[in-house]
Amino acid sequence: MRRLLTVLLLASAAVGISLPARAHNVLISSDPKDGAALAAPPAQITLVFDQAVRQGYAQVGVTGPDGAAMADGAASVAAEKVTVKVRPLTAAGAYVVGYRILSADGHPVTGKISFRLTAGAAASPAGSAAPAESAAAGEADTARAAEAAANGGAGMAVVWIVAALLLLAAGTGVALRRSRLAPGEPPEGGPVGGPAGGSGEEGRA
């Protein structure tokens, strides 16, 4: 009887010890791995635990070398995996991933991992597009300036042509007016009567 009681007590103690040890979730792997040195920045962080994580309670934060928060949105849970997207990581240096989840037994579990980005990422397409847009705007301004200059030259040419036509028209009018006068006819406004009239009077006398 004592032997049976001893066996039962030992079994109860073993169960009591083993259950709490497996009750809390434990991080077993991650992507990137803890302490990894990366040449290219990751697009997301994935944490893998030994048991399923409760939905709706997982929180994951990513802190950059300058202390800026780099997590992009809330963490998503799929069984034992917790994933969070990150913003474009452009600065080289150490990044810290801190997490807080609710384990299967309802207890919160917290921890952190870190990784290092060895080289800064290239500028985003939006950033590289800005100089291109500026260059295109500059070319457009240059083209408009050239067009304006050409239009200004054309306008001056038109002015000179119109002035030349006016001078030509004035000269042509003067020439036509002179050609209409009969030979020997005095121009308008000249003296009426002349030596010929005086000779006639003398003859009649």
Secondary structure, DSSP 8 states (H G I E B T S, - for coil): -HHHHHHHHHHHHHHHHHHHHHHS--EEEEES-TTEEESS--SEEEEEESS---TT--EEEEE-TTS-B-B-S--EEETTEEEEEB----S-EEEEEEEEEE-TTS-EEEEEEEEEESS-----HHHHHHHHHHHHHHHHHHHHHHHHHHHHHHHHHHHHHHHHHHHHHHHHHHHHHHHTS-TT---TT--SS-HHHHHHHHHH-
